[in-house]
Amino acid sequence: MFDRYQRLAEAALHDEAPSDDDLGWILEGGDVALLPLLHAAFVPREKHWGRAVQVHVLNNVQNGLCPEDCGYCSQSSRSEAKIRQYPLKSDDEIMAEAAAAAEAGASRYCMVMSARGPSIATTQKLADLVRKVKSAHPIEVCLSVGLLGDEHAKILADAGLDRLNHNLNTSEERYGEICSTHTFQDRVDTIAAAQRHGIGACSGLIVGMGESSAEIVEVARRLRALEVPSIPVNFLIPIEGNPLLSDGSLTPEHCLRVLALMRLVNPRAEVRVAGGREGHLRSLGPLCLYPANSLFVDGYLTTRGDDEAETLRMIRDAGFEIQGNAEWAERLADPAAAAAEDGFRLRGGDGEILKPEISRPEGRGLDR
């Protein structure tokens, strides 16, 4: 039995993707032992990334007001989730949040705008923000702003944008079931536009929307074919008011199997544990670091996450190393700052899932 795990690890070391039979077994095999599977995924992870863990911070620079009807999203046109809508934040607000991300140790600051896609004028404004952030902090910048074409991509590339996020989310066959206002091919075309202009692509999926194991495999293989260097794996967060809630598949073990599969199919990629990490992995959260080498800290778009102190402590306690930015590393050279960083800070709140600054005053957050 253990020979099979060894073969998976050796194949990944040689950049060979597992067979369809092996991938089906990883997700559905009743005889799969979780720890040997995670070790097999850790072998290529360690080869390409060592024990380093990158931390990323998301900033929702525009909330709600989106014409798209993506069923998983609380900002979509058909969601009834209790969120506060607001237009694009001011430059001062965005820069303050970039500074906070750098201070939290983030290696990448991700600005997200709810929209079908930006106009050329908005793209130029975003490009200016990219320049400002990169000149102020030693941190990479990622944008997630919807559908883009070549003209948009060139403006952002000229500004020095490091990554453009646009997730495939699910298989091509299932895509029409979760969204009708744009297509799977529209997303592939956006990724291609970014790549043509030298912007690194960040694209992944959302698990827990009723997809089959074969569809998870299809997305993993598509990301490999697109040579996507950064792959976020999201686990659907059941937000009341959204058309799509949990399909019941997201046990901690299933989530870890998906992460292991993504690493073995894409051995050189930055595999990121994204939305839903805390609520779905629960007490097995630290095990995600064996297949994955990056994660988000301090929340997602409209939902809470573990704050940076809890997340950084989890990384250290599991025996991994935080790959923070240079500004953060310099601050930690001060013994007093390093001691404070190791301090434990409990997150407040009463189990709410919606971010308090985003939920409506009359609305209550949702239990996990």
Phi, psi and omega per residue, in radians:
M1 nan -0.775 -3.069
F2 -1.214 -0.303 3.066
D3 -1.085 -0.563 -3.104
R4 -1.178 -0.715 3.089
Y5 -1.118 -0.697 3.139
Q6 -1.131 -0.686 3.124
R7 -1.130 -0.684 3.108
L8 -1.072 -0.772 -3.129
A9 -1.151 -0.769 -3.114
E10 -1.149 -0.668 3.103
A11 -1.089 -0.753 3.136
A12 -1.123 -0.635 3.102
L13 -1.081 -0.465 3.124
H14 -1.762 0.301 3.113
D15 1.055 0.523 3.094
E16 -1.765 2.258 3.130
A17 -1.334 2.568 3.076
P18 -1.090 2.787 3.075
S19 -1.262 2.846 3.072
D20 -1.038 -0.641 3.122
D21 -1.100 -0.772 3.122
D22 -1.153 -0.680 -3.115
L23 -1.192 -0.680 3.058
G24 -1.110 -0.678 3.118
W25 -1.149 -0.708 3.129
I26 -0.989 -0.728 -3.061
L27 -1.494 -0.523 -2.986
E28 -2.164 -0.174 -3.048
G29 -1.071 2.163 3.125
G30 -1.243 -0.306 -3.130
D31 -1.767 0.190 3.116
V32 -1.239 2.246 3.029
A33 -1.663 2.138 -2.964
L34 -1.101 -0.804 -3.057
L35 -1.154 -0.770 3.045
P36 -1.075 -0.604 3.091
L37 -1.126 -0.771 3.125
L38 -1.134 -0.622 3.090
H39 -1.148 -0.697 3.115
A40 -1.058 -0.700 3.108
A41 -1.238 -0.525 -3.125
F42 -1.208 -0.506 -3.090
V43 -1.015 -0.940 3.087
P44 -1.240 -0.525 3.088
R45 -1.058 -0.771 -3.131
E46 -1.206 -0.647 -3.128
K47 -1.069 -0.776 -3.020
H48 -1.618 -0.413 -3.027
W49 -2.261 -0.055 -3.072
G50 1.080 -2.456 3.067
R51 -1.830 0.289 -3.122
A52 -1.295 2.514 3.063
V53 -2.221 2.107 3.058
Q54 -1.481 2.439 3.071
V55 -1.983 2.409 -3.103
H56 -2.152 2.591 3.082
V57 -2.118 2.282 3.087
L58 -1.654 2.447 3.022
N59 -2.249 2.042 3.092
N60 -1.384 1.700 -3.061
V61 -1.424 -0.234 3.012
Q62 -2.582 2.267 -2.987
N63 -2.079 2.307 -3.142
G64 1.215 -2.752 3.061
L65 1.078 0.435 -3.062
C66 -1.724 2.305 3.136
P67 -1.403 -0.200 -3.113
E68 -1.342 2.705 -3.027
D69 -1.987 0.612 3.126
C70 -1.001 2.107 -2.985
G71 -1.216 -0.331 -3.105
Y72 -1.528 -0.152 -2.911
C73 -1.854 2.290 3.137
S74 -1.327 -0.086 3.094
Q75 -1.775 0.020 -3.043
S76 -1.342 2.908 -3.070
S77 -1.161 -0.382 -3.119
R78 -1.886 0.151 3.083
S79 -1.475 2.492 3.050
E80 -1.929 0.333 3.115
A81 -1.102 2.595 -3.050
K82 -1.503 1.400 3.089
I83 -2.102 2.738 3.075
R84 -1.618 2.243 3.119
Q85 -1.548 2.462 3.041
Y86 -2.649 2.591 3.126
P87 -1.311 -3.059 -3.103
L88 -0.969 2.253 -3.140
K89 -1.123 2.849 3.091
S90 -1.257 2.798 3.089
D91 -1.027 -0.684 -3.116
D92 -1.102 -0.730 3.120
E93 -1.119 -0.777 -3.106
I94 -1.141 -0.722 3.132
M95 -1.177 -0.631 3.091
A96 -1.120 -0.675 3.128
E97 -1.268 -0.542 3.037
A98 -1.133 -0.711 3.106
A99 -1.106 -0.701 3.117
A100 -1.142 -0.653 3.114
A101 -1.137 -0.750 3.111
A102 -1.091 -0.707 -3.136
E103 -1.168 -0.533 3.131
A104 -1.343 -0.078 3.106
G105 1.676 0.131 -3.082
A106 -1.111 2.388 3.027
S107 -1.542 -0.274 3.091
R108 -2.543 2.400 3.127
Y109 -1.889 2.127 -3.008
C110 -1.956 1.983 3.098
M111 -1.663 2.231 -3.061
V112 -2.111 2.301 3.139
M113 -2.189 2.177 3.115
S114 -1.354 2.046 -3.111
A115 -3.116 2.840 2.995
R116 -1.158 -0.658 3.123
G117 2.992 2.689 -3.077
P118 -1.399 2.630 2.955
S119 -1.231 2.982 3.081
I120 -1.092 -0.701 3.137
A121 -1.100 -0.752 3.113
T122 -1.172 -0.651 3.099
T123 -1.058 -0.716 3.108
Q124 -1.142 -0.642 3.082
K125 -1.149 -0.751 3.103
L126 -1.102 -0.665 3.107
A127 -1.079 -0.708 3.092
D128 -1.087 -0.684 3.119
L129 -1.153 -0.690 3.087
V130 -1.022 -0.804 3.130
R131 -1.063 -0.770 -3.104
K132 -1.108 -0.785 -3.126
V133 -1.112 -0.808 -3.078
K134 -1.199 -0.495 3.096
S135 -1.373 -0.422 -3.091
A136 -1.587 -0.462 -3.024
H137 -2.455 2.549 3.087
P138 -1.433 1.192 -3.012
I139 -2.468 2.500 3.079
E140 -1.360 2.750 -3.105
V141 -2.168 2.353 3.078
C142 -2.151 2.513 3.044
L143 -2.082 2.499 2.981
S144 -2.292 1.747 -2.945
V145 -2.335 0.333 3.095
G146 1.613 -2.737 -3.040
L147 -1.301 2.389 -3.128
L148 -2.338 2.668 3.004
G149 -1.998 -2.986 -3.061
D150 -1.122 -0.674 -3.112
E151 -1.122 -0.746 3.093
H152 -1.098 -0.807 -3.079
A153 -1.076 -0.677 3.142
K154 -1.140 -0.722 3.121
I155 -1.050 -0.764 -3.108
L156 -1.260 -0.642 3.097
A157 -1.108 -0.732 3.131
D158 -1.116 -0.452 3.121
A159 -1.431 -0.159 3.117
G160 1.630 0.342 3.110
L161 -1.016 2.307 -3.107
D162 -1.462 -0.765 -3.067
R163 -2.440 2.579 2.956
L164 -2.085 2.141 3.111
N165 -1.633 2.274 2.979
H166 -2.727 1.760 -3.026
N167 -1.295 2.514 2.962
L168 -1.243 -0.583 3.042
N169 1.317 -0.869 -3.138
T170 -2.716 -3.056 -3.087
S171 -1.249 2.807 3.120
E172 -1.079 -0.683 -3.124
E173 -1.129 -0.673 -3.077
R174 -1.489 -0.236 -2.938
Y175 -0.993 -0.704 -3.126
G176 -1.104 -0.322 3.125
E177 -1.403 -0.344 -3.122
I178 -1.879 -0.262 -3.104
C179 -2.756 2.384 3.128
S180 -2.039 -0.124 -3.023
T181 -1.609 -0.189 2.939
H182 -2.661 3.007 -2.997
T183 -1.985 2.912 3.022
F184 -1.012 -0.720 -3.125
Q185 -1.138 -0.578 3.065
D186 -1.012 -0.685 -3.139
R187 -1.214 -0.759 3.096
V188 -1.056 -0.704 -3.133
D189 -1.131 -0.638 3.110
T190 -1.132 -0.755 3.099
I191 -1.066 -0.766 -3.126
A192 -1.100 -0.672 3.129
A193 -1.095 -0.752 3.106
A194 -1.075 -0.794 -3.102
Q195 -1.133 -0.628 3.134
R196 -1.085 -0.451 -3.096
H197 -1.849 0.274 3.013
G198 1.410 0.243 3.070
I199 -1.567 2.289 3.107
G200 -1.119 2.381 -3.140
A201 -1.588 2.407 3.037
C202 -2.143 1.992 -3.071
S203 -2.656 2.374 -3.119
G204 -2.576 -2.521 -3.034
L205 -2.550 2.946 3.008
I206 -2.049 2.197 3.139
V207 -1.796 2.498 3.089
G208 1.910 0.284 -3.118
M209 -1.858 0.437 3.119
G210 1.576 0.153 -3.118
E211 -1.270 2.664 3.059
S212 -1.487 2.926 3.060
S213 -1.056 -0.680 3.132
A214 -1.085 -0.580 3.131
E215 -1.274 -0.619 3.037
I216 -1.081 -0.770 3.099
V217 -1.054 -0.735 -3.134
E218 -1.046 -0.775 -3.139
V219 -1.152 -0.741 3.124
A220 -1.030 -0.742 3.135
R221 -1.220 -0.627 3.121
R222 -1.131 -0.718 3.115
L223 -1.118 -0.624 3.078
R224 -1.141 -0.773 -3.128
A225 -1.117 -0.598 3.118
L226 -1.386 -0.102 -3.130
E227 0.962 0.809 3.129
V228 -1.322 2.161 -3.074
P229 -1.483 -0.205 -3.076
S230 -2.387 2.060 -2.987
I231 -2.181 1.799 3.033
P232 -1.442 2.339 3.084
V233 -1.924 1.952 -3.136
N234 -1.763 2.537 3.047
F235 -2.006 2.108 -2.958
L236 -0.894 2.191 3.085
I237 -1.624 2.125 -3.076
P238 -1.365 1.603 -3.125
I239 -1.674 2.127 -3.134
E240 -1.022 2.295 -3.105
G241 1.835 -0.272 3.076
N242 -1.485 2.503 3.096
P243 -1.066 -0.624 -3.124
L244 -1.794 2.153 3.034
L245 -2.019 -2.914 -3.058
S246 -1.217 2.500 3.063
D247 -1.610 0.076 3.097
G248 1.486 0.035 -3.062
S249 -1.549 -0.201 -2.895
L250 -1.562 1.196 2.936
T251 -1.374 2.771 3.076
P252 -0.956 -0.694 -3.124
E253 -1.143 -0.739 3.140
H254 -1.096 -0.745 3.125
C255 -1.036 -0.742 -3.139
L256 -1.203 -0.617 3.082
R257 -1.108 -0.713 3.124
V258 -1.101 -0.761 3.125
L259 -1.093 -0.722 3.113
A260 -1.108 -0.747 3.108
L261 -1.057 -0.768 -3.112
M262 -1.087 -0.688 3.104
R263 -1.164 -0.756 -3.070
L264 -1.216 -0.525 3.090
V265 -1.382 -0.576 -3.094
N266 -2.177 1.227 -2.950
P267 -1.108 -0.484 -3.085
R268 -1.626 -0.172 -3.016
A269 -1.294 2.727 2.909
E270 -1.389 1.870 3.136
V271 -1.686 2.129 -3.022
R272 -1.963 2.313 2.984
V273 -1.452 1.991 -2.979
A274 -1.925 -2.400 -3.021
G275 -0.967 2.445 3.091
G276 1.553 0.006 -3.116
R277 -0.953 -0.908 -3.014
E278 -1.168 -0.783 -3.038
G279 -1.297 -0.545 -3.047
H280 -1.720 -0.588 3.116
L281 -1.416 -0.526 3.073
R282 0.894 -2.206 -3.025
S283 -1.218 -0.247 3.102
L284 -1.591 0.178 -3.095
G285 -0.876 -0.814 -3.106
P286 -1.043 -0.442 -3.118
L287 -1.178 -0.321 3.139
C288 -1.104 -0.374 -3.080
L289 -1.295 -0.206 3.109
Y290 -1.308 -0.762 3.004
P291 -1.534 -0.535 -3.026
A292 -1.760 2.634 3.133
N293 -2.167 0.239 3.028
S294 -2.704 2.792 3.122
L295 -2.758 2.930 3.070
F296 -1.622 2.608 3.031
V297 -2.116 2.643 2.960
D298 1.128 0.704 2.974
G299 1.770 3.037 -3.081
Y300 -2.128 -2.286 -3.073
L301 -1.534 -1.069 3.118
T302 -2.060 0.146 -3.108
T303 -2.193 2.741 3.121
R304 -1.279 2.741 2.925
G305 -2.438 3.094 3.055
D306 -1.159 2.480 -3.122
D307 -1.295 3.005 -2.998
E308 -1.108 -0.613 -3.115
A309 -1.110 -0.781 3.121
E310 -1.130 -0.747 -3.084
T311 -1.191 -0.771 -3.141
L312 -1.140 -0.625 3.080
R313 -1.161 -0.703 3.094
M314 -1.015 -0.768 -3.130
I315 -1.064 -0.841 -3.123
R316 -1.138 -0.762 -3.096
D317 -1.107 -0.490 3.135
A318 -1.447 -0.019 3.098
G319 1.537 0.340 3.121
F320 -1.866 2.985 -3.062
E321 -2.035 2.400 3.140
I322 -1.466 2.145 3.105
Q323 -1.653 1.336 -3.093
G324 -1.464 3.067 3.135
N325 -1.387 2.917 -3.055
A326 -1.124 -0.622 3.139
E327 -1.111 -0.734 3.122
W328 -1.173 -0.762 -3.138
A329 -1.092 -0.669 3.117
E330 -1.138 -0.698 3.125
R331 -1.121 -0.672 -3.114
L332 -1.272 -0.195 3.051
A333 -1.157 -0.356 3.049
D334 -1.365 2.083 -3.078
P335 -0.956 -0.652 -3.133
A336 -1.149 -0.729 3.130
A337 -1.166 -0.682 3.131
A338 -1.123 -0.688 3.115
A339 -1.126 -0.703 3.131
A340 -1.151 -0.637 -3.135
E341 -1.125 -0.564 -3.136
D342 -1.423 -0.125 3.136
G343 -1.173 2.703 -3.107
F344 -1.789 2.195 -3.126
R345 -2.140 2.092 3.124
L346 -1.317 2.468 3.060
R347 -1.366 2.368 3.102
G348 -1.384 -3.028 3.069
G349 1.761 3.071 -3.031
D350 -2.116 0.651 3.132
G351 1.500 0.259 -3.132
E352 -1.179 2.571 3.110
I353 -1.730 -0.539 3.107
L354 -1.408 2.490 3.082
K355 -1.101 2.359 -3.099
P356 -1.101 -0.533 -3.122
E357 -1.379 -0.141 -3.113
I358 -1.902 -0.541 -3.100
S359 -1.210 2.624 3.123
R360 -1.160 2.605 -3.108
P361 -0.974 -0.614 -3.088
E362 -1.534 -0.117 -3.079
G363 -1.621 2.586 3.088
R364 -1.830 2.506 3.094
G365 -1.131 2.910 -3.054
L366 -1.817 2.481 3.094
D367 -1.223 2.575 -3.119
R368 -1.222 nan nan
